[in-house]
Amino acid sequence: MNLRRTPASAPSDRWGAGPMVRSWRAIPAALRGVRAGLRTVRVRVLTTVLAFLAVGLFVAGTTTLALDLRDLNSKVSEDLLHQSARLQDIVDQGLPGGAPYPSLDDLFTVFLRGGTLGRYESVMASVAGGDTFLPAGAQARNLGQPQVLETALAVPLDGTTALRDVVMDGHLVRLAITPVSLGGDSPNGVLVAGNEIGQQREQMVASFGTFAMVSLAILLLAGAVGYAVTGRLFVPIRRLRQATETTTFEDVSSRVTVPPGDDDVSQLATDFNRMLDRLEVGIEDQRQFVDDASHELRTPLTIIGGHLQLLQPADAMDVAETRVLLLEEVDRMQSLVNELLVLARSGRPDFVRPDWIDTDSFLEAAMERIRVLGDRHWQIEQLPGGWFRADRNRLTQAIEQLAANAVHSTEPGDIISIGAAWVTAKDSASEQQHEPTIDIWVADTGCGISAADQERIFDRFARAGVSRGVEGSGLGLPIVKAIAEAHGGSVRLSSRVNVGSRFVLSLPSGTSWLAF
């Protein structure tokens, strides 16, 4: 028996697992997309507003219709009763000369000749066992029908007007039935006034239908306009969502375009961008710390590992020498780690803790601390007096670092001086005086720094050409720069080779620190 192998794809093709199945599978995804779109803030806000608007229009329309129907009912009844009152006035006036009407025929004839009927009004008079009287002109409805007469005869003859609603030719008509009698042996009669109240109600209901259609059109228009307006208002929110979707640890460069204005949405976009700025700075600091640590710690670790591999445990002299070398490398690593931590923390808000500092006492205390760094001629060049606001510990750290660099660049007998001066700047356009700054400097008469090196001297791990043979991590000046910038100031350098260098910390005096 021969068997024919069927290709693996044949069952799928046979049962339609091709484009048709893929299209069916796409339907749930499309439905999920629709449900997600209906759950957006934009749709929820718009739906809530339209729902309140629809309820308001419905309540306003139904309330107006109910009040109009109530007023129509009262007005129709008053108009019908007005016919009975007019008949009573005719009876009271009598014939010319004051004589009473001799018969109901004469009374009804006079009544029907006078007065004007409204668009929906009709009138009819009848004498018991006699004639039925109708106006000569056209009226809304002919009341001389058996149905009306039967309804009128069923009313008790108690002298009061009775209101009855009857359906004539499919329309509701309200009747005011008034028994009439001239007294004596004269026959009794009845006056019937009618009003097409049903037709007027139908017109009001039709007007409510028109109001409903207009309201629906208003809702649709309001929905379209609201959808467009909310779309523009929620553009920053959609951009925020897109930015959060694309923001990762590796890439935090996404920013949201801030719409014009000072509303909540604009403020939200601004705050989001500021948050991303802080995150980007923090991530960049973290990356910089990792790069710096991996770059600088590799060498001492390699040295330590190499010495341990070459160590001869049986040789006491070799162990002692290796121990000294390893301790030196560990101390250098500890110092390097501390400096890296200072740089890593320099971007944090709590890196500096400002307080008011007396300038002269600060310089004198700093001189006492740095004069032990080397056999140099130390001096305070200028004491300006006054107070400024800064972090005493961080600023002392910066002065000590600059003094240590000055020691490395000088020889015994060279001069290293510190000092300070107040600087007041003015706006040349408005002549307005700005907040004064204080310049604190450390100067020396050492070898100086070349112009090429001055451009990169504040970069991490950079060393000036004349100092490359001097031990150091290359992080001292970057730390000084970080301390100055954390105070809202800056550091600058002026130097000449074989003449000396002057590092100046320019710091605000303290008015701007009210924001901290």
Contacts in CASP RR format, 6 or more apart in sequence:
PFRMAT RR
TARGET T0000
AUTHOR 0000-0000-0000
METHOD contacts of the structure
MODEL  1
MNLRRTPASAPSDRWGAGPMVRSWRAIPAALRGVRAGLRTVRVRVLTTVL
AFLAVGLFVAGTTTLALDLRDLNSKVSEDLLHQSARLQDIVDQGLPGGAP
YPSLDDLFTVFLRGGTLGRYESVMASVAGGDTFLPAGAQARNLGQPQVLE
TALAVPLDGTTALRDVVMDGHLVRLAITPVSLGGDSPNGVLVAGNEIGQQ
REQMVASFGTFAMVSLAILLLAGAVGYAVTGRLFVPIRRLRQATETTTFE
DVSSRVTVPPGDDDVSQLATDFNRMLDRLEVGIEDQRQFVDDASHELRTP
LTIIGGHLQLLQPADAMDVAETRVLLLEEVDRMQSLVNELLVLARSGRPD
FVRPDWIDTDSFLEAAMERIRVLGDRHWQIEQLPGGWFRADRNRLTQAIE
QLAANAVHSTEPGDIISIGAAWVTAKDSASEQQHEPTIDIWVADTGCGIS
AADQERIFDRFARAGVSRGVEGSGLGLPIVKAIAEAHGGSVRLSSRVNVG
SRFVLSLPSGTSWLAF
11 17 0 8 1.000
12 18 0 8 1.000
37 43 0 8 1.000
41 234 0 8 1.000
41 237 0 8 1.000
42 227 0 8 1.000
42 230 0 8 1.000
42 231 0 8 1.000
42 234 0 8 1.000
45 230 0 8 1.000
46 223 0 8 1.000
46 226 0 8 1.000
46 227 0 8 1.000
46 230 0 8 1.000
49 222 0 8 1.000
49 226 0 8 1.000
50 219 0 8 1.000
50 222 0 8 1.000
50 223 0 8 1.000
53 218 0 8 1.000
53 219 0 8 1.000
53 222 0 8 1.000
54 215 0 8 1.000
54 219 0 8 1.000
57 215 0 8 1.000
57 218 0 8 1.000
57 219 0 8 1.000
58 215 0 8 1.000
61 208 0 8 1.000
61 211 0 8 1.000
61 215 0 8 1.000
62 208 0 8 1.000
64 208 0 8 1.000
64 211 0 8 1.000
65 204 0 8 1.000
65 205 0 8 1.000
65 208 0 8 1.000
68 204 0 8 1.000
69 201 0 8 1.000
69 204 0 8 1.000
72 197 0 8 1.000
72 200 0 8 1.000
72 201 0 8 1.000
72 204 0 8 1.000
73 197 0 8 1.000
76 174 0 8 1.000
76 195 0 8 1.000
76 197 0 8 1.000
76 200 0 8 1.000
77 163 0 8 1.000
77 174 0 8 1.000
77 176 0 8 1.000
79 121 0 8 1.000
79 195 0 8 1.000
80 161 0 8 1.000
80 163 0 8 1.000
80 174 0 8 1.000
80 175 0 8 1.000
80 176 0 8 1.000
80 193 0 8 1.000
80 194 0 8 1.000
80 195 0 8 1.000
81 161 0 8 1.000
81 176 0 8 1.000
83 123 0 8 1.000
83 176 0 8 1.000
83 178 0 8 1.000
83 191 0 8 1.000
83 193 0 8 1.000
84 161 0 8 1.000
84 176 0 8 1.000
84 178 0 8 1.000
84 191 0 8 1.000
84 193 0 8 1.000
86 111 0 8 1.000
86 115 0 8 1.000
87 107 0 8 1.000
87 111 0 8 1.000
87 178 0 8 1.000
87 180 0 8 1.000
87 191 0 8 1.000
90 107 0 8 1.000
90 110 0 8 1.000
90 111 0 8 1.000
91 100 0 8 1.000
91 101 0 8 1.000
91 107 0 8 1.000
91 182 0 8 1.000
94 100 0 8 1.000
94 101 0 8 1.000
95 101 0 8 1.000
95 106 0 8 1.000
100 182 0 8 1.000
101 107 0 8 1.000
101 110 0 8 1.000
101 182 0 8 1.000
103 182 0 8 1.000
103 186 0 8 1.000
104 125 0 8 1.000
104 127 0 8 1.000
104 180 0 8 1.000
104 182 0 8 1.000
104 186 0 8 1.000
104 187 0 8 1.000
104 189 0 8 1.000
105 127 0 8 1.000
105 131 0 8 1.000
105 133 0 8 1.000
107 180 0 8 1.000
107 182 0 8 1.000
108 125 0 8 1.000
108 127 0 8 1.000
108 133 0 8 1.000
108 191 0 8 1.000
109 133 0 8 1.000
111 125 0 8 1.000
111 191 0 8 1.000
112 123 0 8 1.000
112 125 0 8 1.000
112 133 0 8 1.000
112 134 0 8 1.000
112 135 0 8 1.000
112 136 0 8 1.000
113 136 0 8 1.000
117 123 0 8 1.000
117 135 0 8 1.000
117 139 0 8 1.000
117 140 0 8 1.000
118 140 0 8 1.000
119 140 0 8 1.000
120 140 0 8 1.000
120 195 0 8 1.000
120 196 0 8 1.000
120 197 0 8 1.000
120 199 0 8 1.000
120 200 0 8 1.000
121 139 0 8 1.000
121 140 0 8 1.000
121 193 0 8 1.000
121 194 0 8 1.000
121 195 0 8 1.000
121 196 0 8 1.000
122 139 0 8 1.000
122 140 0 8 1.000
122 141 0 8 1.000
122 142 0 8 1.000
122 143 0 8 1.000
122 173 0 8 1.000
122 193 0 8 1.000
122 194 0 8 1.000
122 195 0 8 1.000
122 196 0 8 1.000
123 134 0 8 1.000
123 135 0 8 1.000
123 139 0 8 1.000
123 143 0 8 1.000
123 191 0 8 1.000
123 192 0 8 1.000
123 193 0 8 1.000
123 194 0 8 1.000
124 132 0 8 1.000
124 133 0 8 1.000
124 134 0 8 1.000
124 143 0 8 1.000
124 144 0 8 1.000
124 148 0 8 1.000
124 191 0 8 1.000
124 192 0 8 1.000
125 132 0 8 1.000
125 133 0 8 1.000
125 180 0 8 1.000
125 189 0 8 1.000
125 190 0 8 1.000
125 191 0 8 1.000
125 192 0 8 1.000
126 132 0 8 1.000
126 133 0 8 1.000
126 144 0 8 1.000
126 149 0 8 1.000
126 152 0 8 1.000
126 189 0 8 1.000
126 190 0 8 1.000
126 192 0 8 1.000
127 133 0 8 1.000
127 187 0 8 1.000
127 188 0 8 1.000
127 189 0 8 1.000
128 187 0 8 1.000
128 188 0 8 1.000
128 189 0 8 1.000
128 190 0 8 1.000
129 187 0 8 1.000
130 187 0 8 1.000
132 144 0 8 1.000
132 149 0 8 1.000
134 142 0 8 1.000
134 143 0 8 1.000
134 144 0 8 1.000
140 194 0 8 1.000
140 195 0 8 1.000
140 196 0 8 1.000
141 168 0 8 1.000
141 169 0 8 1.000
141 173 0 8 1.000
141 194 0 8 1.000
141 196 0 8 1.000
143 175 0 8 1.000
143 192 0 8 1.000
143 194 0 8 1.000
145 168 0 8 1.000
147 166 0 8 1.000
147 168 0 8 1.000
148 166 0 8 1.000
148 168 0 8 1.000
148 175 0 8 1.000
148 192 0 8 1.000
151 164 0 8 1.000
151 166 0 8 1.000
151 175 0 8 1.000
151 177 0 8 1.000
152 175 0 8 1.000
152 177 0 8 1.000
152 190 0 8 1.000
152 192 0 8 1.000
153 190 0 8 1.000
155 162 0 8 1.000
155 164 0 8 1.000
155 177 0 8 1.000
155 179 0 8 1.000
155 190 0 8 1.000
156 162 0 8 1.000
157 179 0 8 1.000
157 181 0 8 1.000
157 188 0 8 1.000
158 179 0 8 1.000
159 178 0 8 1.000
159 179 0 8 1.000
159 181 0 8 1.000
161 176 0 8 1.000
161 177 0 8 1.000
161 178 0 8 1.000
162 176 0 8 1.000
162 177 0 8 1.000
162 178 0 8 1.000
163 174 0 8 1.000
163 175 0 8 1.000
163 176 0 8 1.000
163 177 0 8 1.000
164 174 0 8 1.000
164 175 0 8 1.000
164 177 0 8 1.000
165 172 0 8 1.000
165 173 0 8 1.000
165 174 0 8 1.000
165 175 0 8 1.000
165 197 0 8 1.000
166 172 0 8 1.000
166 173 0 8 1.000
166 175 0 8 1.000
167 173 0 8 1.000
171 196 0 8 1.000
171 198 0 8 1.000
171 199 0 8 1.000
172 196 0 8 1.000
172 197 0 8 1.000
172 198 0 8 1.000
172 199 0 8 1.000
172 201 0 8 1.000
173 194 0 8 1.000
173 195 0 8 1.000
173 196 0 8 1.000
173 197 0 8 1.000
173 198 0 8 1.000
174 194 0 8 1.000
174 195 0 8 1.000
174 197 0 8 1.000
175 192 0 8 1.000
175 193 0 8 1.000
175 194 0 8 1.000
176 192 0 8 1.000
176 193 0 8 1.000
176 194 0 8 1.000
177 190 0 8 1.000
177 191 0 8 1.000
177 192 0 8 1.000
178 190 0 8 1.000
178 191 0 8 1.000
178 192 0 8 1.000
178 193 0 8 1.000
179 188 0 8 1.000
179 189 0 8 1.000
179 190 0 8 1.000
180 188 0 8 1.000
180 189 0 8 1.000
180 190 0 8 1.000
180 191 0 8 1.000
181 188 0 8 1.000
181 189 0 8 1.000
233 265 0 8 1.000
234 265 0 8 1.000
235 259 0 8 1.000
236 256 0 8 1.000
236 257 0 8 1.000
236 258 0 8 1.000
236 259 0 8 1.000
236 265 0 8 1.000
236 266 0 8 1.000
236 268 0 8 1.000
236 269 0 8 1.000
237 265 0 8 1.000
237 268 0 8 1.000
239 256 0 8 1.000
239 257 0 8 1.000
239 269 0 8 1.000
240 256 0 8 1.000
240 268 0 8 1.000
240 269 0 8 1.000
240 272 0 8 1.000
242 254 0 8 1.000
243 254 0 8 1.000
243 255 0 8 1.000
243 256 0 8 1.000
243 272 0 8 1.000
243 276 0 8 1.000
246 254 0 8 1.000
247 254 0 8 1.000
247 276 0 8 1.000
249 283 0 8 1.000
252 276 0 8 1.000
252 279 0 8 1.000
252 280 0 8 1.000
252 283 0 8 1.000
253 280 0 8 1.000
254 276 0 8 1.000
255 273 0 8 1.000
255 276 0 8 1.000
256 269 0 8 1.000
256 272 0 8 1.000
256 273 0 8 1.000
257 269 0 8 1.000
258 266 0 8 1.000
258 269 0 8 1.000
258 270 0 8 1.000
258 273 0 8 1.000
259 265 0 8 1.000
259 266 0 8 1.000
259 269 0 8 1.000
260 266 0 8 1.000
281 347 0 8 1.000
282 347 0 8 1.000
285 343 0 8 1.000
285 344 0 8 1.000
285 346 0 8 1.000
285 347 0 8 1.000
286 344 0 8 1.000
288 343 0 8 1.000
288 344 0 8 1.000
288 460 0 8 1.000
289 340 0 8 1.000
289 343 0 8 1.000
289 344 0 8 1.000
292 340 0 8 1.000
292 343 0 8 1.000
292 460 0 8 1.000
292 461 0 8 1.000
292 475 0 8 1.000
293 337 0 8 1.000
293 340 0 8 1.000
295 461 0 8 1.000
296 336 0 8 1.000
296 340 0 8 1.000
296 461 0 8 1.000
296 473 0 8 1.000
297 333 0 8 1.000
297 336 0 8 1.000
297 337 0 8 1.000
300 329 0 8 1.000
300 330 0 8 1.000
300 332 0 8 1.000
300 333 0 8 1.000
300 336 0 8 1.000
301 333 0 8 1.000
303 325 0 8 1.000
303 329 0 8 1.000
304 326 0 8 1.000
304 329 0 8 1.000
304 330 0 8 1.000
307 322 0 8 1.000
307 325 0 8 1.000
307 326 0 8 1.000
308 322 0 8 1.000
308 326 0 8 1.000
310 322 0 8 1.000
311 318 0 8 1.000
311 319 0 8 1.000
311 322 0 8 1.000
312 318 0 8 1.000
312 319 0 8 1.000
313 319 0 8 1.000
335 473 0 8 1.000
336 473 0 8 1.000
336 475 0 8 1.000
339 473 0 8 1.000
339 475 0 8 1.000
339 476 0 8 1.000
339 479 0 8 1.000
340 475 0 8 1.000
342 397 0 8 1.000
342 479 0 8 1.000
342 482 0 8 1.000
343 460 0 8 1.000
343 475 0 8 1.000
343 478 0 8 1.000
343 479 0 8 1.000
343 482 0 8 1.000
345 351 0 8 1.000
346 479 0 8 1.000
346 482 0 8 1.000
346 483 0 8 1.000
346 485 0 8 1.000
346 486 0 8 1.000
347 482 0 8 1.000
347 486 0 8 1.000
351 394 0 8 1.000
351 486 0 8 1.000
352 390 0 8 1.000
352 391 0 8 1.000
352 394 0 8 1.000
352 483 0 8 1.000
352 486 0 8 1.000
352 487 0 8 1.000
353 391 0 8 1.000
354 389 0 8 1.000
354 390 0 8 1.000
354 391 0 8 1.000
354 487 0 8 1.000
354 510 0 8 1.000
354 513 0 8 1.000
354 516 0 8 1.000
355 389 0 8 1.000
355 390 0 8 1.000
355 391 0 8 1.000
355 392 0 8 1.000
356 387 0 8 1.000
356 388 0 8 1.000
356 389 0 8 1.000
357 387 0 8 1.000
357 388 0 8 1.000
357 389 0 8 1.000
357 390 0 8 1.000
357 392 0 8 1.000
357 395 0 8 1.000
358 385 0 8 1.000
358 386 0 8 1.000
358 387 0 8 1.000
359 383 0 8 1.000
359 384 0 8 1.000
359 385 0 8 1.000
359 386 0 8 1.000
359 387 0 8 1.000
359 388 0 8 1.000
359 420 0 8 1.000
359 438 0 8 1.000
360 383 0 8 1.000
360 384 0 8 1.000
360 385 0 8 1.000
360 386 0 8 1.000
362 392 0 8 1.000
362 395 0 8 1.000
362 396 0 8 1.000
363 380 0 8 1.000
363 383 0 8 1.000
363 418 0 8 1.000
363 419 0 8 1.000
363 420 0 8 1.000
363 440 0 8 1.000
364 380 0 8 1.000
364 383 0 8 1.000
365 396 0 8 1.000
366 396 0 8 1.000
366 399 0 8 1.000
366 400 0 8 1.000
366 418 0 8 1.000
367 378 0 8 1.000
367 380 0 8 1.000
367 418 0 8 1.000
369 396 0 8 1.000
369 400 0 8 1.000
370 378 0 8 1.000
370 399 0 8 1.000
370 400 0 8 1.000
370 403 0 8 1.000
370 404 0 8 1.000
370 416 0 8 1.000
370 418 0 8 1.000
371 378 0 8 1.000
373 400 0 8 1.000
373 403 0 8 1.000
373 404 0 8 1.000
373 407 0 8 1.000
374 407 0 8 1.000
374 412 0 8 1.000
375 412 0 8 1.000
375 413 0 8 1.000
376 406 0 8 1.000
376 407 0 8 1.000
376 410 0 8 1.000
376 412 0 8 1.000
376 413 0 8 1.000
376 414 0 8 1.000
376 415 0 8 1.000
376 416 0 8 1.000
376 444 0 8 1.000
377 413 0 8 1.000
377 414 0 8 1.000
377 415 0 8 1.000
377 416 0 8 1.000
378 416 0 8 1.000
378 417 0 8 1.000
379 415 0 8 1.000
379 416 0 8 1.000
379 417 0 8 1.000
380 417 0 8 1.000
380 418 0 8 1.000
380 419 0 8 1.000
381 417 0 8 1.000
381 418 0 8 1.000
381 419 0 8 1.000
381 441 0 8 1.000
381 443 0 8 1.000
382 419 0 8 1.000
382 420 0 8 1.000
382 421 0 8 1.000
383 419 0 8 1.000
383 420 0 8 1.000
384 419 0 8 1.000
384 420 0 8 1.000
384 421 0 8 1.000
384 422 0 8 1.000
384 438 0 8 1.000
385 420 0 8 1.000
386 422 0 8 1.000
388 438 0 8 1.000
388 507 0 8 1.000
388 508 0 8 1.000
388 509 0 8 1.000
388 510 0 8 1.000
389 508 0 8 1.000
389 509 0 8 1.000
389 510 0 8 1.000
389 513 0 8 1.000
390 487 0 8 1.000
390 507 0 8 1.000
391 483 0 8 1.000
391 486 0 8 1.000
391 487 0 8 1.000
394 483 0 8 1.000
394 486 0 8 1.000
394 487 0 8 1.000
395 440 0 8 1.000
395 483 0 8 1.000
395 487 0 8 1.000
395 505 0 8 1.000
395 507 0 8 1.000
397 479 0 8 1.000
397 483 0 8 1.000
398 479 0 8 1.000
398 480 0 8 1.000
398 483 0 8 1.000
398 484 0 8 1.000
398 505 0 8 1.000
399 418 0 8 1.000
399 440 0 8 1.000
399 442 0 8 1.000
401 476 0 8 1.000
401 477 0 8 1.000
401 479 0 8 1.000
401 480 0 8 1.000
402 442 0 8 1.000
402 480 0 8 1.000
402 503 0 8 1.000
403 416 0 8 1.000
403 418 0 8 1.000
403 442 0 8 1.000
405 467 0 8 1.000
405 476 0 8 1.000
405 477 0 8 1.000
405 503 0 8 1.000
406 416 0 8 1.000
406 442 0 8 1.000
406 443 0 8 1.000
406 444 0 8 1.000
406 446 0 8 1.000
406 501 0 8 1.000
407 416 0 8 1.000
408 467 0 8 1.000
408 470 0 8 1.000
409 444 0 8 1.000
409 446 0 8 1.000
409 447 0 8 1.000
409 448 0 8 1.000
409 449 0 8 1.000
409 464 0 8 1.000
409 466 0 8 1.000
409 467 0 8 1.000
409 500 0 8 1.000
409 501 0 8 1.000
410 416 0 8 1.000
410 444 0 8 1.000
410 445 0 8 1.000
410 446 0 8 1.000
410 447 0 8 1.000
411 446 0 8 1.000
414 444 0 8 1.000
414 445 0 8 1.000
414 446 0 8 1.000
415 443 0 8 1.000
415 444 0 8 1.000
415 445 0 8 1.000
416 442 0 8 1.000
416 443 0 8 1.000
416 444 0 8 1.000
416 445 0 8 1.000
417 442 0 8 1.000
417 443 0 8 1.000
417 444 0 8 1.000
418 440 0 8 1.000
418 441 0 8 1.000
418 442 0 8 1.000
418 443 0 8 1.000
419 440 0 8 1.000
419 441 0 8 1.000
420 438 0 8 1.000
420 439 0 8 1.000
420 440 0 8 1.000
420 441 0 8 1.000
421 438 0 8 1.000
421 439 0 8 1.000
422 436 0 8 1.000
422 437 0 8 1.000
422 438 0 8 1.000
422 439 0 8 1.000
422 509 0 8 1.000
423 436 0 8 1.000
423 437 0 8 1.000
423 438 0 8 1.000
423 439 0 8 1.000
423 506 0 8 1.000
424 433 0 8 1.000
424 434 0 8 1.000
424 436 0 8 1.000
424 437 0 8 1.000
425 433 0 8 1.000
425 434 0 8 1.000
425 436 0 8 1.000
425 437 0 8 1.000
426 432 0 8 1.000
426 433 0 8 1.000
426 434 0 8 1.000
427 433 0 8 1.000
427 434 0 8 1.000
435 508 0 8 1.000
435 509 0 8 1.000
435 510 0 8 1.000
435 511 0 8 1.000
435 512 0 8 1.000
436 509 0 8 1.000
437 489 0 8 1.000
437 506 0 8 1.000
437 507 0 8 1.000
437 508 0 8 1.000
437 509 0 8 1.000
438 506 0 8 1.000
438 507 0 8 1.000
438 509 0 8 1.000
439 504 0 8 1.000
439 505 0 8 1.000
439 506 0 8 1.000
440 504 0 8 1.000
440 505 0 8 1.000
440 507 0 8 1.000
441 502 0 8 1.000
441 503 0 8 1.000
441 504 0 8 1.000
441 505 0 8 1.000
442 502 0 8 1.000
442 503 0 8 1.000
443 500 0 8 1.000
443 501 0 8 1.000
443 502 0 8 1.000
443 503 0 8 1.000
444 500 0 8 1.000
444 501 0 8 1.000
444 502 0 8 1.000
445 499 0 8 1.000
445 500 0 8 1.000
446 498 0 8 1.000
446 499 0 8 1.000
446 500 0 8 1.000
446 501 0 8 1.000
447 466 0 8 1.000
447 497 0 8 1.000
447 498 0 8 1.000
447 500 0 8 1.000
448 464 0 8 1.000
448 466 0 8 1.000
448 495 0 8 1.000
448 496 0 8 1.000
448 497 0 8 1.000
448 498 0 8 1.000
448 499 0 8 1.000
448 500 0 8 1.000
448 501 0 8 1.000
449 457 0 8 1.000
449 464 0 8 1.000
449 465 0 8 1.000
449 466 0 8 1.000
449 493 0 8 1.000
449 495 0 8 1.000
449 497 0 8 1.000
449 501 0 8 1.000
450 464 0 8 1.000
450 465 0 8 1.000
450 466 0 8 1.000
450 497 0 8 1.000
453 462 0 8 1.000
453 464 0 8 1.000
453 465 0 8 1.000
454 493 0 8 1.000
454 495 0 8 1.000
456 462 0 8 1.000
457 464 0 8 1.000
457 477 0 8 1.000
457 493 0 8 1.000
458 477 0 8 1.000
458 478 0 8 1.000
458 480 0 8 1.000
458 481 0 8 1.000
458 491 0 8 1.000
459 478 0 8 1.000
460 474 0 8 1.000
460 475 0 8 1.000
460 478 0 8 1.000
461 473 0 8 1.000
461 474 0 8 1.000
461 475 0 8 1.000
462 474 0 8 1.000
462 477 0 8 1.000
463 469 0 8 1.000
463 470 0 8 1.000
463 472 0 8 1.000
463 474 0 8 1.000
466 497 0 8 1.000
480 491 0 8 1.000
480 503 0 8 1.000
480 505 0 8 1.000
481 491 0 8 1.000
484 490 0 8 1.000
484 491 0 8 1.000
484 505 0 8 1.000
484 506 0 8 1.000
484 507 0 8 1.000
487 507 0 8 1.000
487 508 0 8 1.000
488 507 0 8 1.000
488 508 0 8 1.000
488 512 0 8 1.000
489 505 0 8 1.000
489 506 0 8 1.000
489 507 0 8 1.000
489 508 0 8 1.000
490 505 0 8 1.000
490 506 0 8 1.000
491 503 0 8 1.000
491 504 0 8 1.000
491 505 0 8 1.000
491 506 0 8 1.000
492 503 0 8 1.000
492 504 0 8 1.000
492 506 0 8 1.000
493 501 0 8 1.000
493 502 0 8 1.000
493 503 0 8 1.000
493 504 0 8 1.000
494 501 0 8 1.000
494 502 0 8 1.000
494 504 0 8 1.000
495 501 0 8 1.000
495 502 0 8 1.000
END
